[in-house]
Each structure stands twice: as structure tokens, then as C-alpha cells.
């Protein structure tokens, strides 16, 4: 099956990379930060935890920077550009 038969529209049987937002970004561009779900190649993930919640309900493994002993565990080394006082990310 050619790639064009698997992508290009939201149709059963096709692959999809998309996001689901809590708020409409057309009302306010900052609403594009309110990501609830992420779908990659038809697999659904909860945006806050990146746990897979679709067909395969499973928690993700720790990222390398979250593992004990990592020099960047926690928030160290992570960049944050949002300047809003009540940012969706909690910072």
C-alpha cells in the first residue's frame, strides 16, 4: 500500500499524527498549549504523562533525564519559555 493511501485524511484504517486540545486556539493562540492527548501513528497518548491510553494501556518508561543519578533529573537543564503566571504546564 502506498503512503498516500495510509495518510492524508482522518479515515478509519489510516495513520494519524494529531493533538487534542482543551481550548480552541482560534479564540486565543495561547490555547495551543492546552494539549490533552497526542496521537502518533494511530497510538493515543495522554499529553501530561505520555502514558499510552489507546489500544495499549501502559505507562511509559522513565526518560533518561528522569532516572536517578541523572545530572538533569527534575527540572535542571529543562527550558521553559512560557511567561504566563498561570501556565498550563504548572510553572
Chimera marker file (.cmm) of the C-alpha trace (Angstrom):
<marker_set name="trace">
<marker id="1" x="0.000" y="0.000" z="0.000" r="1" g="1" b="0" radius="0.5"/>
<marker id="2" x="1.468" y="3.369" z="-0.957" r="1" g="1" b="0" radius="0.5"/>
<marker id="3" x="1.978" y="6.031" z="1.697" r="1" g="1" b="0" radius="0.5"/>
<marker id="4" x="-0.731" y="8.236" z="0.180" r="1" g="1" b="0" radius="0.5"/>
<marker id="5" x="-3.301" y="5.504" z="0.779" r="1" g="1" b="0" radius="0.5"/>
<marker id="6" x="-2.366" y="5.418" z="4.500" r="1" g="1" b="0" radius="0.5"/>
<marker id="7" x="-2.180" y="9.185" z="5.195" r="1" g="1" b="0" radius="0.5"/>
<marker id="8" x="-3.822" y="12.435" z="4.134" r="1" g="1" b="0" radius="0.5"/>
<marker id="9" x="-7.181" y="12.284" z="5.909" r="1" g="1" b="0" radius="0.5"/>
<marker id="10" x="-8.798" y="11.196" z="9.168" r="1" g="1" b="0" radius="0.5"/>
<marker id="11" x="-10.343" y="7.983" z="7.944" r="1" g="1" b="0" radius="0.5"/>
<marker id="12" x="-10.610" y="4.526" z="9.574" r="1" g="1" b="0" radius="0.5"/>
<marker id="13" x="-7.583" y="2.437" z="8.674" r="1" g="1" b="0" radius="0.5"/>
<marker id="14" x="-5.265" y="5.390" z="8.039" r="1" g="1" b="0" radius="0.5"/>
<marker id="15" x="-2.344" y="6.511" z="10.202" r="1" g="1" b="0" radius="0.5"/>
<marker id="16" x="-2.704" y="9.777" z="12.108" r="1" g="1" b="0" radius="0.5"/>
<marker id="17" x="-0.463" y="12.207" z="13.982" r="1" g="1" b="0" radius="0.5"/>
<marker id="18" x="-2.630" y="14.742" z="15.776" r="1" g="1" b="0" radius="0.5"/>
<marker id="19" x="-3.252" y="16.546" z="19.041" r="1" g="1" b="0" radius="0.5"/>
<marker id="20" x="-6.444" y="17.131" z="21.030" r="1" g="1" b="0" radius="0.5"/>
<marker id="21" x="-6.689" y="20.493" z="22.778" r="1" g="1" b="0" radius="0.5"/>
<marker id="22" x="-8.806" y="21.505" z="25.777" r="1" g="1" b="0" radius="0.5"/>
<marker id="23" x="-9.360" y="25.009" z="24.386" r="1" g="1" b="0" radius="0.5"/>
<marker id="24" x="-9.816" y="26.479" z="20.917" r="1" g="1" b="0" radius="0.5"/>
<marker id="25" x="-6.593" y="28.040" z="19.556" r="1" g="1" b="0" radius="0.5"/>
<marker id="26" x="-8.665" y="30.139" z="17.147" r="1" g="1" b="0" radius="0.5"/>
<marker id="27" x="-10.057" y="32.022" z="20.160" r="1" g="1" b="0" radius="0.5"/>
<marker id="28" x="-6.596" y="32.661" z="21.622" r="1" g="1" b="0" radius="0.5"/>
<marker id="29" x="-3.288" y="31.378" z="20.217" r="1" g="1" b="0" radius="0.5"/>
<marker id="30" x="-2.126" y="30.571" z="23.764" r="1" g="1" b="0" radius="0.5"/>
<marker id="31" x="-4.807" y="27.881" z="23.831" r="1" g="1" b="0" radius="0.5"/>
<marker id="32" x="-2.489" y="25.850" z="21.593" r="1" g="1" b="0" radius="0.5"/>
<marker id="33" x="-0.650" y="24.976" z="24.832" r="1" g="1" b="0" radius="0.5"/>
<marker id="34" x="-3.685" y="23.155" z="26.286" r="1" g="1" b="0" radius="0.5"/>
<marker id="35" x="-2.754" y="19.759" z="24.844" r="1" g="1" b="0" radius="0.5"/>
<marker id="36" x="-4.781" y="16.881" z="26.315" r="1" g="1" b="0" radius="0.5"/>
<marker id="37" x="-3.919" y="13.972" z="24.003" r="1" g="1" b="0" radius="0.5"/>
<marker id="38" x="-1.310" y="13.206" z="21.346" r="1" g="1" b="0" radius="0.5"/>
<marker id="39" x="-1.792" y="10.597" z="18.638" r="1" g="1" b="0" radius="0.5"/>
<marker id="40" x="1.273" y="9.298" z="16.778" r="1" g="1" b="0" radius="0.5"/>
<marker id="41" x="0.923" y="6.650" z="14.069" r="1" g="1" b="0" radius="0.5"/>
<marker id="42" x="-2.533" y="5.805" z="15.401" r="1" g="1" b="0" radius="0.5"/>
<marker id="43" x="-1.327" y="5.328" z="19.009" r="1" g="1" b="0" radius="0.5"/>
<marker id="44" x="-3.012" y="7.576" z="21.614" r="1" g="1" b="0" radius="0.5"/>
<marker id="45" x="-1.039" y="9.111" z="24.500" r="1" g="1" b="0" radius="0.5"/>
<marker id="46" x="-2.029" y="11.299" z="27.441" r="1" g="1" b="0" radius="0.5"/>
<marker id="47" x="-0.046" y="14.512" z="26.933" r="1" g="1" b="0" radius="0.5"/>
<marker id="48" x="0.669" y="15.216" z="30.613" r="1" g="1" b="0" radius="0.5"/>
<marker id="49" x="2.289" y="11.841" z="31.316" r="1" g="1" b="0" radius="0.5"/>
<marker id="50" x="2.967" y="10.451" z="27.816" r="1" g="1" b="0" radius="0.5"/>
<marker id="51" x="1.372" y="7.196" z="29.006" r="1" g="1" b="0" radius="0.5"/>
<marker id="52" x="-0.256" y="5.279" z="26.175" r="1" g="1" b="0" radius="0.5"/>
<marker id="53" x="-4.018" y="5.180" z="26.761" r="1" g="1" b="0" radius="0.5"/>
<marker id="54" x="-5.374" y="3.978" z="23.449" r="1" g="1" b="0" radius="0.5"/>
<marker id="55" x="-5.180" y="0.397" z="22.235" r="1" g="1" b="0" radius="0.5"/>
<marker id="56" x="-2.356" y="-0.463" z="24.640" r="1" g="1" b="0" radius="0.5"/>
<marker id="57" x="-2.989" y="0.954" z="28.111" r="1" g="1" b="0" radius="0.5"/>
<marker id="58" x="0.537" y="1.192" z="29.523" r="1" g="1" b="0" radius="0.5"/>
<marker id="59" x="2.713" y="3.596" z="31.435" r="1" g="1" b="0" radius="0.5"/>
<marker id="60" x="5.848" y="4.828" z="29.749" r="1" g="1" b="0" radius="0.5"/>
<marker id="61" x="9.350" y="4.109" z="30.986" r="1" g="1" b="0" radius="0.5"/>
<marker id="62" x="11.319" y="6.900" z="32.598" r="1" g="1" b="0" radius="0.5"/>
<marker id="63" x="13.174" y="9.170" z="30.217" r="1" g="1" b="0" radius="0.5"/>
<marker id="64" x="16.949" y="9.146" z="30.671" r="1" g="1" b="0" radius="0.5"/>
<marker id="65" x="16.870" y="12.565" z="32.358" r="1" g="1" b="0" radius="0.5"/>
<marker id="66" x="14.280" y="11.347" z="34.899" r="1" g="1" b="0" radius="0.5"/>
<marker id="67" x="16.334" y="8.390" z="36.065" r="1" g="1" b="0" radius="0.5"/>
<marker id="68" x="18.080" y="8.517" z="39.456" r="1" g="1" b="0" radius="0.5"/>
<marker id="69" x="21.625" y="9.801" z="39.205" r="1" g="1" b="0" radius="0.5"/>
<marker id="70" x="20.975" y="11.759" z="36.037" r="1" g="1" b="0" radius="0.5"/>
<marker id="71" x="22.597" y="15.177" z="36.088" r="1" g="1" b="0" radius="0.5"/>
<marker id="72" x="19.409" y="16.655" z="34.687" r="1" g="1" b="0" radius="0.5"/>
<marker id="73" x="16.828" y="14.870" z="36.868" r="1" g="1" b="0" radius="0.5"/>
<marker id="74" x="13.955" y="17.102" z="37.885" r="1" g="1" b="0" radius="0.5"/>
<marker id="75" x="13.752" y="20.495" z="36.194" r="1" g="1" b="0" radius="0.5"/>
<marker id="76" x="17.510" y="21.046" z="35.878" r="1" g="1" b="0" radius="0.5"/>
<marker id="77" x="18.558" y="21.531" z="32.295" r="1" g="1" b="0" radius="0.5"/>
<marker id="78" x="14.996" y="21.897" z="31.045" r="1" g="1" b="0" radius="0.5"/>
<marker id="79" x="13.987" y="25.099" z="29.320" r="1" g="1" b="0" radius="0.5"/>
<marker id="80" x="10.682" y="26.824" z="29.869" r="1" g="1" b="0" radius="0.5"/>
<marker id="81" x="9.621" y="29.725" z="27.693" r="1" g="1" b="0" radius="0.5"/>
<marker id="82" x="6.064" y="30.400" z="28.874" r="1" g="1" b="0" radius="0.5"/>
<marker id="83" x="5.806" y="33.715" z="30.687" r="1" g="1" b="0" radius="0.5"/>
<marker id="84" x="2.182" y="33.352" z="31.787" r="1" g="1" b="0" radius="0.5"/>
<marker id="85" x="1.535" y="33.401" z="35.546" r="1" g="1" b="0" radius="0.5"/>
<marker id="86" x="-0.966" y="30.535" z="35.289" r="1" g="1" b="0" radius="0.5"/>
<marker id="87" x="0.660" y="28.482" z="32.578" r="1" g="1" b="0" radius="0.5"/>
<marker id="88" x="-0.966" y="25.175" z="31.641" r="1" g="1" b="0" radius="0.5"/>
<marker id="89" x="2.296" y="23.382" z="32.413" r="1" g="1" b="0" radius="0.5"/>
<marker id="90" x="2.066" y="24.437" z="36.073" r="1" g="1" b="0" radius="0.5"/>
<marker id="91" x="5.169" y="26.637" z="36.165" r="1" g="1" b="0" radius="0.5"/>
<link id1="1" id2="2" r="1" g="1" b="0" radius="0.2"/>
<link id1="2" id2="3" r="1" g="1" b="0" radius="0.2"/>
<link id1="3" id2="4" r="1" g="1" b="0" radius="0.2"/>
<link id1="4" id2="5" r="1" g="1" b="0" radius="0.2"/>
<link id1="5" id2="6" r="1" g="1" b="0" radius="0.2"/>
<link id1="6" id2="7" r="1" g="1" b="0" radius="0.2"/>
<link id1="7" id2="8" r="1" g="1" b="0" radius="0.2"/>
<link id1="8" id2="9" r="1" g="1" b="0" radius="0.2"/>
<link id1="9" id2="10" r="1" g="1" b="0" radius="0.2"/>
<link id1="10" id2="11" r="1" g="1" b="0" radius="0.2"/>
<link id1="11" id2="12" r="1" g="1" b="0" radius="0.2"/>
<link id1="12" id2="13" r="1" g="1" b="0" radius="0.2"/>
<link id1="13" id2="14" r="1" g="1" b="0" radius="0.2"/>
<link id1="14" id2="15" r="1" g="1" b="0" radius="0.2"/>
<link id1="15" id2="16" r="1" g="1" b="0" radius="0.2"/>
<link id1="16" id2="17" r="1" g="1" b="0" radius="0.2"/>
<link id1="17" id2="18" r="1" g="1" b="0" radius="0.2"/>
<link id1="18" id2="19" r="1" g="1" b="0" radius="0.2"/>
<link id1="19" id2="20" r="1" g="1" b="0" radius="0.2"/>
<link id1="20" id2="21" r="1" g="1" b="0" radius="0.2"/>
<link id1="21" id2="22" r="1" g="1" b="0" radius="0.2"/>
<link id1="22" id2="23" r="1" g="1" b="0" radius="0.2"/>
<link id1="23" id2="24" r="1" g="1" b="0" radius="0.2"/>
<link id1="24" id2="25" r="1" g="1" b="0" radius="0.2"/>
<link id1="25" id2="26" r="1" g="1" b="0" radius="0.2"/>
<link id1="26" id2="27" r="1" g="1" b="0" radius="0.2"/>
<link id1="27" id2="28" r="1" g="1" b="0" radius="0.2"/>
<link id1="28" id2="29" r="1" g="1" b="0" radius="0.2"/>
<link id1="29" id2="30" r="1" g="1" b="0" radius="0.2"/>
<link id1="30" id2="31" r="1" g="1" b="0" radius="0.2"/>
<link id1="31" id2="32" r="1" g="1" b="0" radius="0.2"/>
<link id1="32" id2="33" r="1" g="1" b="0" radius="0.2"/>
<link id1="33" id2="34" r="1" g="1" b="0" radius="0.2"/>
<link id1="34" id2="35" r="1" g="1" b="0" radius="0.2"/>
<link id1="35" id2="36" r="1" g="1" b="0" radius="0.2"/>
<link id1="36" id2="37" r="1" g="1" b="0" radius="0.2"/>
<link id1="37" id2="38" r="1" g="1" b="0" radius="0.2"/>
<link id1="38" id2="39" r="1" g="1" b="0" radius="0.2"/>
<link id1="39" id2="40" r="1" g="1" b="0" radius="0.2"/>
<link id1="40" id2="41" r="1" g="1" b="0" radius="0.2"/>
<link id1="41" id2="42" r="1" g="1" b="0" radius="0.2"/>
<link id1="42" id2="43" r="1" g="1" b="0" radius="0.2"/>
<link id1="43" id2="44" r="1" g="1" b="0" radius="0.2"/>
<link id1="44" id2="45" r="1" g="1" b="0" radius="0.2"/>
<link id1="45" id2="46" r="1" g="1" b="0" radius="0.2"/>
<link id1="46" id2="47" r="1" g="1" b="0" radius="0.2"/>
<link id1="47" id2="48" r="1" g="1" b="0" radius="0.2"/>
<link id1="48" id2="49" r="1" g="1" b="0" radius="0.2"/>
<link id1="49" id2="50" r="1" g="1" b="0" radius="0.2"/>
<link id1="50" id2="51" r="1" g="1" b="0" radius="0.2"/>
<link id1="51" id2="52" r="1" g="1" b="0" radius="0.2"/>
<link id1="52" id2="53" r="1" g="1" b="0" radius="0.2"/>
<link id1="53" id2="54" r="1" g="1" b="0" radius="0.2"/>
<link id1="54" id2="55" r="1" g="1" b="0" radius="0.2"/>
<link id1="55" id2="56" r="1" g="1" b="0" radius="0.2"/>
<link id1="56" id2="57" r="1" g="1" b="0" radius="0.2"/>
<link id1="57" id2="58" r="1" g="1" b="0" radius="0.2"/>
<link id1="58" id2="59" r="1" g="1" b="0" radius="0.2"/>
<link id1="59" id2="60" r="1" g="1" b="0" radius="0.2"/>
<link id1="60" id2="61" r="1" g="1" b="0" radius="0.2"/>
<link id1="61" id2="62" r="1" g="1" b="0" radius="0.2"/>
<link id1="62" id2="63" r="1" g="1" b="0" radius="0.2"/>
<link id1="63" id2="64" r="1" g="1" b="0" radius="0.2"/>
<link id1="64" id2="65" r="1" g="1" b="0" radius="0.2"/>
<link id1="65" id2="66" r="1" g="1" b="0" radius="0.2"/>
<link id1="66" id2="67" r="1" g="1" b="0" radius="0.2"/>
<link id1="67" id2="68" r="1" g="1" b="0" radius="0.2"/>
<link id1="68" id2="69" r="1" g="1" b="0" radius="0.2"/>
<link id1="69" id2="70" r="1" g="1" b="0" radius="0.2"/>
<link id1="70" id2="71" r="1" g="1" b="0" radius="0.2"/>
<link id1="71" id2="72" r="1" g="1" b="0" radius="0.2"/>
<link id1="72" id2="73" r="1" g="1" b="0" radius="0.2"/>
<link id1="73" id2="74" r="1" g="1" b="0" radius="0.2"/>
<link id1="74" id2="75" r="1" g="1" b="0" radius="0.2"/>
<link id1="75" id2="76" r="1" g="1" b="0" radius="0.2"/>
<link id1="76" id2="77" r="1" g="1" b="0" radius="0.2"/>
<link id1="77" id2="78" r="1" g="1" b="0" radius="0.2"/>
<link id1="78" id2="79" r="1" g="1" b="0" radius="0.2"/>
<link id1="79" id2="80" r="1" g="1" b="0" radius="0.2"/>
<link id1="80" id2="81" r="1" g="1" b="0" radius="0.2"/>
<link id1="81" id2="82" r="1" g="1" b="0" radius="0.2"/>
<link id1="82" id2="83" r="1" g="1" b="0" radius="0.2"/>
<link id1="83" id2="84" r="1" g="1" b="0" radius="0.2"/>
<link id1="84" id2="85" r="1" g="1" b="0" radius="0.2"/>
<link id1="85" id2="86" r="1" g="1" b="0" radius="0.2"/>
<link id1="86" id2="87" r="1" g="1" b="0" radius="0.2"/>
<link id1="87" id2="88" r="1" g="1" b="0" radius="0.2"/>
<link id1="88" id2="89" r="1" g="1" b="0" radius="0.2"/>
<link id1="89" id2="90" r="1" g="1" b="0" radius="0.2"/>
<link id1="90" id2="91" r="1" g="1" b="0" radius="0.2"/>
</marker_set>
